[in-house]
Amino acid sequence: MSGALDGLVALLDLETLEENLFRGRSPDVTQQRVFGGQVAGKRWSQRAEPSTASSALPTACTRTFYVRVTPRCRSSTKYIASATADRLRLDAPMPSNMAAQYFHMQASFQVVEDGVEHFRPMPDVPRPDELPTTEERLGDKASMLKSWIRTERPIELRYVTMPSGMTGEVGPPAQQVWFRANGTPPPDQMLQRCLVTYVSDMTLLDISMGPHAHSWFEPRFQVASLDHAMWFHHDIDASQWMLYDQYSPFAGGARGLSQGYIYAADGRLVTTVTQEGLIRPLRHMSSQGG
């Protein structure tokens, strides 16, 4: 594996503190916030795998990120719902003492079974070896993102169409990007799904900003994942190229909705993704006409 991929695999691991209690870490870099895909991709699922179904793999996960309310910006309110066989409880808005709980995730596991099958076909796009690298595609504009592009990264990307946030041009609310691990990760299928979970959050929110020529790089926007759901359909090999076909059907109310379909190179649909993200113009910028 490359050094960057080694670092990502280590980043996704967890330290066991006690039963069902783990600790993870974040990369010590200035250009990356606490990235939702990083949190969701942690290998907690391997640590907490049910002993009664040791061969079960994650088939779906749904996660919510809590956005803190600040004096300048009022955020949406989160309620917590829980149900039993005979009653439903809807708690009041999250109390202030839960401010540190910024992430909640629910996952489903299943052993491999046979059944009927159909899937949305993979779009006909150029293959990754026919496409230039991100740096080659940007040309002179690459200097703006020099430190981000030229740093060795654990995931290699090849854009079919460049996102407008990198070009500064208005684009459609859709894009396709090929990706693969920068090296050969261990074949462990649990880790492979964690890696794809990490990747699923890398480019999806960008397309909600595409028609407006904005990017999460811009300091005048508060950009963050709010809700993110995934369904795993087939085994994954992150060392091989996969196509991430993405579309944003809606943006409004300081939020953007995006959908994505991840295909193996042979055309099989392996993962489906849906995400809602926060795209909030910061008030102190908009009041100055920014």
C-alpha positions as protocol buffer text, in pm:
chain_id: "A"
residue {
  index: 1
  type: MET
  ca { x: 0 y: 0 z: 0 }
}
residue {
  index: 2
  type: SER
  ca { x: 105 y: 363 z: -40 }
}
residue {
  index: 3
  type: GLY
  ca { x: 198 y: 561 z: 269 }
}
residue {
  index: 4
  type: ALA
  ca { x: -122 y: 765 z: 237 }
}
residue {
  index: 5
  type: LEU
  ca { x: -338 y: 452 z: 214 }
}
residue {
  index: 6
  type: ASP
  ca { x: -158 y: 298 z: 512 }
}
residue {
  index: 7
  type: GLY
  ca { x: -243 y: 614 z: 702 }
}
residue {
  index: 8
  type: LEU
  ca { x: -610 y: 595 z: 604 }
}
residue {
  index: 9
  type: VAL
  ca { x: -641 y: 229 z: 706 }
}
residue {
  index: 10
  type: ALA
  ca { x: -486 y: 317 z: 1043 }
}
residue {
  index: 11
  type: LEU
  ca { x: -715 y: 620 z: 1073 }
}
residue {
  index: 12
  type: LEU
  ca { x: -1023 y: 402 z: 1027 }
}
residue {
  index: 13
  type: ASP
  ca { x: -918 y: 170 z: 1309 }
}
residue {
  index: 14
  type: LEU
  ca { x: -1032 y: 215 z: 1668 }
}
residue {
  index: 15
  type: GLU
  ca { x: -877 y: 171 z: 2009 }
}
residue {
  index: 16
  type: THR
  ca { x: -1088 y: -40 z: 2247 }
}
residue {
  index: 17
  type: LEU
  ca { x: -1130 y: 136 z: 2581 }
}
residue {
  index: 18
  type: GLU
  ca { x: -1382 y: -107 z: 2730 }
}
residue {
  index: 19
  type: GLU
  ca { x: -1669 y: -323 z: 2608 }
}
residue {
  index: 20
  type: ASN
  ca { x: -1859 y: -135 z: 2335 }
}
residue {
  index: 21
  type: LEU
  ca { x: -1654 y: 181 z: 2398 }
}
residue {
  index: 22
  type: PHE
  ca { x: -1390 y: 287 z: 2146 }
}
residue {
  index: 23
  type: ARG
  ca { x: -1169 y: 584 z: 2064 }
}
residue {
  index: 24
  type: GLY
  ca { x: -1067 y: 705 z: 1720 }
}
residue {
  index: 25
  type: ARG
  ca { x: -848 y: 986 z: 1596 }
}
residue {
  index: 26
  type: SER
  ca { x: -853 y: 1255 z: 1328 }
}
residue {
  index: 27
  type: PRO
  ca { x: -570 y: 1350 z: 1091 }
}
residue {
  index: 28
  type: ASP
  ca { x: -354 y: 1640 z: 1205 }
}
residue {
  index: 29
  type: VAL
  ca { x: -403 y: 1858 z: 899 }
}
residue {
  index: 30
  type: THR
  ca { x: -530 y: 2213 z: 863 }
}
residue {
  index: 31
  type: GLN
  ca { x: -729 y: 2178 z: 540 }
}
residue {
  index: 32
  type: GLN
  ca { x: -964 y: 1900 z: 654 }
}
residue {
  index: 33
  type: ARG
  ca { x: -1247 y: 1934 z: 902 }
}
residue {
  index: 34
  type: VAL
  ca { x: -1388 y: 1636 z: 1095 }
}
residue {
  index: 35
  type: PHE
  ca { x: -1493 y: 1458 z: 777 }
}
residue {
  index: 36
  type: GLY
  ca { x: -1821 y: 1263 z: 791 }
}
residue {
  index: 37
  type: GLY
  ca { x: -1693 y: 979 z: 577 }
}
residue {
  index: 38
  type: GLN
  ca { x: -1399 y: 939 z: 812 }
}
residue {
  index: 39
  type: VAL
  ca { x: -1625 y: 911 z: 1118 }
}
residue {
  index: 40
  type: ALA
  ca { x: -1871 y: 673 z: 952 }
}
residue {
  index: 41
  type: GLY
  ca { x: -1594 y: 463 z: 801 }
}
residue {
  index: 42
  type: LYS
  ca { x: -1441 y: 378 z: 1137 }
}
residue {
  index: 43
  type: ARG
  ca { x: -1408 y: 4 z: 1186 }
}
residue {
  index: 44
  type: TRP
  ca { x: -1637 y: -3 z: 1491 }
}
residue {
  index: 45
  type: SER
  ca { x: -1855 y: -251 z: 1305 }
}
residue {
  index: 46
  type: GLN
  ca { x: -1576 y: -509 z: 1298 }
}
residue {
  index: 47
  type: ARG
  ca { x: -1520 y: -469 z: 1672 }
}
residue {
  index: 48
  type: ALA
  ca { x: -1890 y: -495 z: 1753 }
}
residue {
  index: 49
  type: GLU
  ca { x: -1978 y: -770 z: 1505 }
}
residue {
  index: 50
  type: PRO
  ca { x: -2250 y: -996 z: 1648 }
}
residue {
  index: 51
  type: SER
  ca { x: -2104 y: -1325 z: 1767 }
}
residue {
  index: 52
  type: THR
  ca { x: -2415 y: -1507 z: 1641 }
}
residue {
  index: 53
  type: ALA
  ca { x: -2352 y: -1393 z: 1283 }
}
residue {
  index: 54
  type: SER
  ca { x: -1975 y: -1370 z: 1247 }
}
residue {
  index: 55
  type: SER
  ca { x: -2001 y: -1390 z: 867 }
}
residue {
  index: 56
  type: ALA
  ca { x: -2247 y: -1102 z: 844 }
}
residue {
  index: 57
  type: LEU
  ca { x: -2140 y: -788 z: 658 }
}
residue {
  index: 58
  type: PRO
  ca { x: -2288 y: -437 z: 672 }
}
residue {
  index: 59
  type: THR
  ca { x: -2561 y: -395 z: 410 }
}
residue {
  index: 60
  type: ALA
  ca { x: -2682 y: -47 z: 503 }
}
residue {
  index: 61
  type: CYS
  ca { x: -2600 y: 245 z: 728 }
}
residue {
  index: 62
  type: THR
  ca { x: -2777 y: 570 z: 804 }
}
residue {
  index: 63
  type: ARG
  ca { x: -2606 y: 849 z: 992 }
}
residue {
  index: 64
  type: THR
  ca { x: -2697 y: 1194 z: 1118 }
}
residue {
  index: 65
  type: PHE
  ca { x: -2461 y: 1481 z: 1196 }
}
residue {
  index: 66
  type: TYR
  ca { x: -2569 y: 1741 z: 1450 }
}
residue {
  index: 67
  type: VAL
  ca { x: -2494 y: 2102 z: 1359 }
}
residue {
  index: 68
  type: ARG
  ca { x: -2440 y: 2330 z: 1655 }
}
residue {
  index: 69
  type: VAL
  ca { x: -2652 y: 2645 z: 1682 }
}
residue {
  index: 70
  type: THR
  ca { x: -2443 y: 2963 z: 1697 }
}
residue {
  index: 71
  type: PRO
  ca { x: -2549 y: 3318 z: 1789 }
}
residue {
  index: 72
  type: ARG
  ca { x: -2511 y: 3422 z: 1424 }
}
residue {
  index: 73
  type: CYS
  ca { x: -2692 y: 3128 z: 1265 }
}
residue {
  index: 74
  type: ARG
  ca { x: -3000 y: 2946 z: 1384 }
}
residue {
  index: 75
  type: SER
  ca { x: -2989 y: 2583 z: 1280 }
}
residue {
  index: 76
  type: SER
  ca { x: -3256 y: 2319 z: 1239 }
}
residue {
  index: 77
  type: THR
  ca { x: -3381 y: 2131 z: 1542 }
}
residue {
  index: 78
  type: LYS
  ca { x: -3314 y: 1762 z: 1592 }
}
residue {
  index: 79
  type: TYR
  ca { x: -3559 y: 1536 z: 1773 }
}
residue {
  index: 80
  type: ILE
  ca { x: -3479 y: 1189 z: 1900 }
}
residue {
  index: 81
  type: ALA
  ca { x: -3737 y: 917 z: 1837 }
}
residue {
  index: 82
  type: SER
  ca { x: -3740 y: 571 z: 1993 }
}
residue {
  index: 83
  type: ALA
  ca { x: -3999 y: 298 z: 1964 }
}
residue {
  index: 84
  type: THR
  ca { x: -4100 y: -27 z: 2135 }
}
residue {
  index: 85
  type: ALA
  ca { x: -4373 y: -275 z: 2046 }
}
residue {
  index: 86
  type: ASP
  ca { x: -4643 y: -73 z: 2219 }
}
residue {
  index: 87
  type: ARG
  ca { x: -4531 y: 290 z: 2227 }
}
residue {
  index: 88
  type: LEU
  ca { x: -4344 y: 563 z: 2045 }
}
residue {
  index: 89
  type: ARG
  ca { x: -4149 y: 826 z: 2232 }
}
residue {
  index: 90
  type: LEU
  ca { x: -4053 y: 1158 z: 2077 }
}
residue {
  index: 91
  type: ASP
  ca { x: -3811 y: 1348 z: 2290 }
}
residue {
  index: 92
  type: ALA
  ca { x: -3788 y: 1726 z: 2304 }
}
residue {
  index: 93
  type: PRO
  ca { x: -3515 y: 1898 z: 2105 }
}
residue {
  index: 94
  type: MET
  ca { x: -3168 y: 1785 z: 2196 }
}
residue {
  index: 95
  type: PRO
  ca { x: -3071 y: 1936 z: 2532 }
}
residue {
  index: 96
  type: SER
  ca { x: -2758 y: 2148 z: 2553 }
}
residue {
  index: 97
  type: ASN
  ca { x: -2571 y: 1878 z: 2744 }
}
residue {
  index: 98
  type: MET
  ca { x: -2584 y: 1662 z: 2429 }
}
residue {
  index: 99
  type: ALA
  ca { x: -2394 y: 1921 z: 2225 }
}
residue {
  index: 100
  type: ALA
  ca { x: -2087 y: 1698 z: 2224 }
}
residue {
  index: 101
  type: GLN
  ca { x: -2283 y: 1419 z: 2051 }
}
residue {
  index: 102
  type: TYR
  ca { x: -2239 y: 1528 z: 1691 }
}
residue {
  index: 103
  type: PHE
  ca { x: -2292 y: 1193 z: 1518 }
}
residue {
  index: 104
  type: HIS
  ca { x: -2541 y: 907 z: 1529 }
}
residue {
  index: 105
  type: MET
  ca { x: -2531 y: 597 z: 1310 }
}
residue {
  index: 106
  type: GLN
  ca { x: -2750 y: 292 z: 1259 }
}
residue {
  index: 107
  type: ALA
  ca { x: -2626 y: -7 z: 1059 }
}
residue {
  index: 108
  type: SER
  ca { x: -2774 y: -332 z: 927 }
}
residue {
  index: 109
  type: PHE
  ca { x: -2590 y: -662 z: 883 }
}
residue {
  index: 110
  type: GLN
  ca { x: -2677 y: -972 z: 680 }
}
residue {
  index: 111
  type: VAL
  ca { x: -2505 y: -1291 z: 572 }
}
residue {
  index: 112
  type: VAL
  ca { x: -2470 y: -1337 z: 195 }
}
residue {
  index: 113
  type: GLU
  ca { x: -2784 y: -1483 z: 37 }
}
residue {
  index: 114
  type: ASP
  ca { x: -2911 y: -1552 z: -316 }
}
residue {
  index: 115
  type: GLY
  ca { x: -3217 y: -1380 z: -461 }
}
residue {
  index: 116
  type: VAL
  ca { x: -3362 y: -1203 z: -764 }
}
residue {
  index: 117
  type: GLU
  ca { x: -3150 y: -918 z: -893 }
}
residue {
  index: 118
  type: HIS
  ca { x: -3169 y: -612 z: -1114 }
}
residue {
  index: 119
  type: PHE
  ca { x: -2988 y: -279 z: -1096 }
}
residue {
  index: 120
  type: ARG
  ca { x: -2965 y: 66 z: -1253 }
}
residue {
  index: 121
  type: PRO
  ca { x: -2715 y: 36 z: -1540 }
}
residue {
  index: 122
  type: MET
  ca { x: -2381 y: 215 z: -1527 }
}
residue {
  index: 123
  type: PRO
  ca { x: -2367 y: 523 z: -1752 }
}
residue {
  index: 124
  type: ASP
  ca { x: -2146 y: 512 z: -2060 }
}
residue {
  index: 125
  type: VAL
  ca { x: -1849 y: 733 z: -1972 }
}
residue {
  index: 126
  type: PRO
  ca { x: -1478 y: 741 z: -2062 }
}
residue {
  index: 127
  type: ARG
  ca { x: -1267 y: 486 z: -1874 }
}
residue {
  index: 128
  type: PRO
  ca { x: -1024 y: 619 z: -1609 }
}
residue {
  index: 129
  type: ASP
  ca { x: -714 y: 544 z: -1819 }
}
residue {
  index: 130
  type: GLU
  ca { x: -860 y: 773 z: -2087 }
}
residue {
  index: 131
  type: LEU
  ca { x: -891 y: 1067 z: -1847 }
}
residue {
  index: 132
  type: PRO
  ca { x: -629 y: 1317 z: -1728 }
}
residue {
  index: 133
  type: THR
  ca { x: -542 y: 1355 z: -1361 }
}
residue {
  index: 134
  type: THR
  ca { x: -705 y: 1632 z: -1159 }
}
residue {
  index: 135
  type: GLU
  ca { x: -388 y: 1841 z: -1176 }
}
residue {
  index: 136
  type: GLU
  ca { x: -360 y: 1796 z: -1552 }
}
residue {
  index: 137
  type: ARG
  ca { x: -728 y: 1885 z: -1598 }
}
residue {
  index: 138
  type: LEU
  ca { x: -701 y: 2207 z: -1395 }
}
residue {
  index: 139
  type: GLY
  ca { x: -389 y: 2336 z: -1570 }
}
residue {
  index: 140
  type: ASP
  ca { x: -297 y: 2685 z: -1446 }
}
residue {
  index: 141
  type: LYS
  ca { x: -585 y: 2680 z: -1197 }
}
residue {
  index: 142
  type: ALA
  ca { x: -413 y: 2397 z: -1010 }
}
residue {
  index: 143
  type: SER
  ca { x: -198 y: 2652 z: -826 }
}
residue {
  index: 144
  type: MET
  ca { x: -503 y: 2758 z: -623 }
}
residue {
  index: 145
  type: LEU
  ca { x: -537 y: 2406 z: -484 }
}
residue {
  index: 146
  type: LYS
  ca { x: -169 y: 2312 z: -505 }
}
residue {
  index: 147
  type: SER
  ca { x: -127 y: 2182 z: -151 }
}
residue {
  index: 148
  type: TRP
  ca { x: -449 y: 1978 z: -172 }
}
residue {
  index: 149
  type: ILE
  ca { x: -384 y: 1823 z: -514 }
}
residue {
  index: 150
  type: ARG
  ca { x: -13 y: 1747 z: -487 }
}
residue {
  index: 151
  type: THR
  ca { x: -25 y: 1590 z: -142 }
}
residue {
  index: 152
  type: GLU
  ca { x: -11 y: 1211 z: -162 }
}
residue {
  index: 153
  type: ARG
  ca { x: -366 y: 1097 z: -106 }
}
residue {
  index: 154
  type: PRO
  ca { x: -504 y: 756 z: -2 }
}
residue {
  index: 155
  type: ILE
  ca { x: -772 y: 769 z: -273 }
}
residue {
  index: 156
  type: GLU
  ca { x: -700 y: 840 z: -640 }
}
residue {
  index: 157
  type: LEU
  ca { x: -969 y: 1033 z: -830 }
}
residue {
  index: 158
  type: ARG
  ca { x: -1027 y: 1076 z: -1203 }
}
residue {
  index: 159
  type: TYR
  ca { x: -1310 y: 1317 z: -1284 }
}
residue {
  index: 160
  type: VAL
  ca { x: -1516 y: 1257 z: -1598 }
}
residue {
  index: 161
  type: THR
  ca { x: -1628 y: 1618 z: -1565 }
}
residue {
  index: 162
  type: MET
  ca { x: -1459 y: 1860 z: -1327 }
}
residue {
  index: 163
  type: PRO
  ca { x: -1675 y: 2002 z: -1044 }
}
residue {
  index: 164
  type: SER
  ca { x: -1758 y: 2369 z: -1083 }
}
residue {
  index: 165
  type: GLY
  ca { x: -1612 y: 2441 z: -739 }
}
residue {
  index: 166
  type: MET
  ca { x: -1267 y: 2369 z: -883 }
}
residue {
  index: 167
  type: THR
  ca { x: -1318 y: 2545 z: -1217 }
}
residue {
  index: 168
  type: GLY
  ca { x: -1513 y: 2846 z: -1092 }
}
residue {
  index: 169
  type: GLU
  ca { x: -1771 y: 2792 z: -1367 }
}
residue {
  index: 170
  type: VAL
  ca { x: -2142 y: 2715 z: -1347 }
}
residue {
  index: 171
  type: GLY
  ca { x: -2203 y: 2345 z: -1406 }
}
residue {
  index: 172
  type: PRO
  ca { x: -2485 y: 2092 z: -1396 }
}
residue {
  index: 173
  type: PRO
  ca { x: -2599 y: 1936 z: -1066 }
}
residue {
  index: 174
  type: ALA
  ca { x: -2433 y: 1609 z: -1168 }
}
residue {
  index: 175
  type: GLN
  ca { x: -2089 y: 1455 z: -1213 }
}
residue {
  index: 176
  type: GLN
  ca { x: -1912 y: 1124 z: -1255 }
}
residue {
  index: 177
  type: VAL
  ca { x: -1580 y: 1045 z: -1093 }
}
residue {
  index: 178
  type: TRP
  ca { x: -1370 y: 727 z: -1097 }
}
residue {
  index: 179
  type: PHE
  ca { x: -1189 y: 635 z: -776 }
}
residue {
  index: 180
  type: ARG
  ca { x: -968 y: 363 z: -633 }
}
residue {
  index: 181
  type: ALA
  ca { x: -738 y: 314 z: -337 }
}
residue {
  index: 182
  type: ASN
  ca { x: -384 y: 443 z: -388 }
}
residue {
  index: 183
  type: GLY
  ca { x: -237 y: 96 z: -343 }
}
residue {
  index: 184
  type: THR
  ca { x: -371 y: -246 z: -251 }
}
residue {
  index: 185
  type: PRO
  ca { x: -557 y: -255 z: 84 }
}
residue {
  index: 186
  type: PRO
  ca { x: -612 y: -581 z: 272 }
}
residue {
  index: 187
  type: PRO
  ca { x: -891 y: -789 z: 108 }
}
residue {
  index: 188
  type: ASP
  ca { x: -1097 y: -795 z: 429 }
}
residue {
  index: 189
  type: GLN
  ca { x: -1449 y: -712 z: 306 }
}
residue {
  index: 190
  type: MET
  ca { x: -1535 y: -520 z: 623 }
}
residue {
  index: 191
  type: LEU
  ca { x: -1240 y: -287 z: 564 }
}
residue {
  index: 192
  type: GLN
  ca { x: -1328 y: -256 z: 194 }
}
residue {
  index: 193
  type: ARG
  ca { x: -1677 y: -131 z: 285 }
}
residue {
  index: 194
  type: CYS
  ca { x: -1530 y: 110 z: 539 }
}
residue {
  index: 195
  type: LEU
  ca { x: -1303 y: 253 z: 268 }
}
residue {
  index: 196
  type: VAL
  ca { x: -1596 y: 303 z: 30 }
}
residue {
  index: 197
  type: THR
  ca { x: -1792 y: 465 z: 312 }
}
residue {
  index: 198
  type: TYR
  ca { x: -1502 y: 709 z: 352 }
}
residue {
  index: 199
  type: VAL
  ca { x: -1497 y: 783 z: -22 }
}
residue {
  index: 200
  type: SER
  ca { x: -1875 y: 822 z: -46 }
}
residue {
  index: 201
  type: ASP
  ca { x: -1859 y: 1153 z: 141 }
}
residue {
  index: 202
  type: MET
  ca { x: -1567 y: 1301 z: -55 }
}
residue {
  index: 203
  type: THR
  ca { x: -1739 y: 1449 z: -362 }
}
residue {
  index: 204
  type: LEU
  ca { x: -2114 y: 1410 z: -316 }
}
residue {
  index: 205
  type: LEU
  ca { x: -2196 y: 1747 z: -162 }
}
residue {
  index: 206
  type: ASP
  ca { x: -2000 y: 1930 z: -433 }
}
residue {
  index: 207
  type: ILE
  ca { x: -2271 y: 1873 z: -695 }
}
residue {
  index: 208
  type: SER
  ca { x: -2535 y: 2053 z: -487 }
}
residue {
  index: 209
  type: MET
  ca { x: -2322 y: 2366 z: -532 }
}
residue {
  index: 210
  type: GLY
  ca { x: -2238 y: 2300 z: -899 }
}
residue {
  index: 211
  type: PRO
  ca { x: -2514 y: 2508 z: -1063 }
}
residue {
  index: 212
  type: HIS
  ca { x: -2404 y: 2805 z: -852 }
}
residue {
  index: 213
  type: ALA
  ca { x: -2025 y: 2784 z: -915 }
}
residue {
  index: 214
  type: HIS
  ca { x: -1953 y: 2757 z: -542 }
}
residue {
  index: 215
  type: SER
  ca { x: -1733 y: 2516 z: -351 }
}
residue {
  index: 216
  type: TRP
  ca { x: -1679 y: 2392 z: 5 }
}
residue {
  index: 217
  type: PHE
  ca { x: -1334 y: 2556 z: -25 }
}
residue {
  index: 218
  type: GLU
  ca { x: -1499 y: 2899 z: 2 }
}
residue {
  index: 219
  type: PRO
  ca { x: -1487 y: 3051 z: 354 }
}
residue {
  index: 220
  type: ARG
  ca { x: -1815 y: 3236 z: 303 }
}
residue {
  index: 221
  type: PHE
  ca { x: -2016 y: 2913 z: 327 }
}
residue {
  index: 222
  type: GLN
  ca { x: -2074 y: 2676 z: 615 }
}
residue {
  index: 223
  type: VAL
  ca { x: -2075 y: 2334 z: 449 }
}
residue {
  index: 224
  type: ALA
  ca { x: -2135 y: 2007 z: 635 }
}
residue {
  index: 225
  type: SER
  ca { x: -2304 y: 1669 z: 601 }
}
residue {
  index: 226
  type: LEU
  ca { x: -2640 y: 1647 z: 780 }
}
residue {
  index: 227
  type: ASP
  ca { x: -2776 y: 1304 z: 689 }
}
residue {
  index: 228
  type: HIS
  ca { x: -2601 y: 1032 z: 491 }
}
residue {
  index: 229
  type: ALA
  ca { x: -2735 y: 687 z: 402 }
}
residue {
  index: 230
  type: MET
  ca { x: -2569 y: 395 z: 219 }
}
residue {
  index: 231
  type: TRP
  ca { x: -2677 y: 54 z: 94 }
}
residue {
  index: 232
  type: PHE
  ca { x: -2415 y: -207 z: 2 }
}
residue {
  index: 233
  type: HIS
  ca { x: -2527 y: -446 z: -273 }
}
residue {
  index: 234
  type: HIS
  ca { x: -2215 y: -647 z: -363 }
}
residue {
  index: 235
  type: ASP
  ca { x: -1866 y: -716 z: -238 }
}
residue {
  index: 236
  type: ILE
  ca { x: -1614 y: -440 z: -306 }
}
residue {
  index: 237
  type: ASP
  ca { x: -1255 y: -430 z: -425 }
}
residue {
  index: 238
  type: ALA
  ca { x: -1128 y: -80 z: -348 }
}
residue {
  index: 239
  type: SER
  ca { x: -797 y: -150 z: -525 }
}
residue {
  index: 240
  type: GLN
  ca { x: -983 y: -148 z: -859 }
}
residue {
  index: 241
  type: TRP
  ca { x: -1143 y: 151 z: -1031 }
}
residue {
  index: 242
  type: MET
  ca { x: -1506 y: 224 z: -940 }
}
residue {
  index: 243
  type: LEU
  ca { x: -1736 y: 483 z: -1094 }
}
residue {
  index: 244
  type: TYR
  ca { x: -1929 y: 721 z: -867 }
}
residue {
  index: 245
  type: ASP
  ca { x: -2228 y: 856 z: -1064 }
}
residue {
  index: 246
  type: GLN
  ca { x: -2380 y: 1152 z: -876 }
}
residue {
  index: 247
  type: TYR
  ca { x: -2682 y: 1378 z: -914 }
}
residue {
  index: 248
  type: SER
  ca { x: -2839 y: 1654 z: -703 }
}
residue {
  index: 249
  type: PRO
  ca { x: -3219 y: 1675 z: -753 }
}
residue {
  index: 250
  type: PHE
  ca { x: -3266 y: 1970 z: -516 }
}
residue {
  index: 251
  type: ALA
  ca { x: -3095 y: 2255 z: -332 }
}
residue {
  index: 252
  type: GLY
  ca { x: -3270 y: 2520 z: -125 }
}
residue {
  index: 253
  type: GLY
  ca { x: -3323 y: 2647 z: 227 }
}
residue {
  index: 254
  type: ALA
  ca { x: -2946 y: 2634 z: 291 }
}
residue {
  index: 255
  type: ARG
  ca { x: -2948 y: 2259 z: 218 }
}
residue {
  index: 256
  type: GLY
  ca { x: -2861 y: 2039 z: -77 }
}
residue {
  index: 257
  type: LEU
  ca { x: -2977 y: 1685 z: -156 }
}
residue {
  index: 258
  type: SER
  ca { x: -2751 y: 1451 z: -353 }
}
residue {
  index: 259
  type: GLN
  ca { x: -2772 y: 1091 z: -471 }
}
residue {
  index: 260
  type: GLY
  ca { x: -2493 y: 862 z: -585 }
}
residue {
  index: 261
  type: TYR
  ca { x: -2445 y: 521 z: -741 }
}
residue {
  index: 262
  type: ILE
  ca { x: -2112 y: 340 z: -713 }
}
residue {
  index: 263
  type: TYR
  ca { x: -2029 y: 84 z: -982 }
}
residue {
  index: 264
  type: ALA
  ca { x: -1752 y: -172 z: -1016 }
}
residue {
  index: 265
  type: ALA
  ca { x: -1555 y: -142 z: -1340 }
}
residue {
  index: 266
  type: ASP
  ca { x: -1749 y: -435 z: -1488 }
}
residue {
  index: 267
  type: GLY
  ca { x: -2076 y: -237 z: -1454 }
}
residue {
  index: 268
  type: ARG
  ca { x: -2222 y: -397 z: -1139 }
}
residue {
  index: 269
  type: LEU
  ca { x: -2393 y: -156 z: -899 }
}
residue {
  index: 270
  type: VAL
  ca { x: -2219 y: -214 z: -564 }
}
residue {
  index: 271
  type: THR
  ca { x: -2340 y: 76 z: -347 }
}
residue {
  index: 272
  type: THR
  ca { x: -2619 y: 338 z: -343 }
}
residue {
  index: 273
  type: VAL
  ca { x: -2576 y: 664 z: -149 }
}
residue {
  index: 274
  type: THR
  ca { x: -2806 y: 952 z: -49 }
}
residue {
  index: 275
  type: GLN
  ca { x: -2692 y: 1263 z: 136 }
}
residue {
  index: 276
  type: GLU
  ca { x: -2839 y: 1589 z: 261 }
}
residue {
  index: 277
  type: GLY
  ca { x: -2586 y: 1859 z: 334 }
}
residue {
  index: 278
  type: LEU
  ca { x: -2577 y: 2205 z: 482 }
}
residue {
  index: 279
  type: ILE
  ca { x: -2485 y: 2484 z: 236 }
}
residue {
  index: 280
  type: ARG
  ca { x: -2534 y: 2797 z: 443 }
}
residue {
  index: 281
  type: PRO
  ca { x: -2409 y: 3140 z: 334 }
}
residue {
  index: 282
  type: LEU
  ca { x: -2256 y: 3296 z: 641 }
}
residue {
  index: 283
  type: ARG
  ca { x: -2454 y: 3604 z: 746 }
}
residue {
  index: 284
  type: HIS
  ca { x: -2158 y: 3830 z: 814 }
}
residue {
  index: 285
  type: MET
  ca { x: -2043 y: 3768 z: 456 }
}
residue {
  index: 286
  type: SER
  ca { x: -2381 y: 3801 z: 284 }
}
residue {
  index: 287
  type: SER
  ca { x: -2454 y: 4125 z: 474 }
}
residue {
  index: 288
  type: GLN
  ca { x: -2141 y: 4269 z: 311 }
}
residue {
  index: 289
  type: GLY
  ca { x: -2259 y: 4163 z: -32 }
}
residue {
  index: 290
  type: GLY
  ca { x: -2021 y: 3862 z: -43 }
}
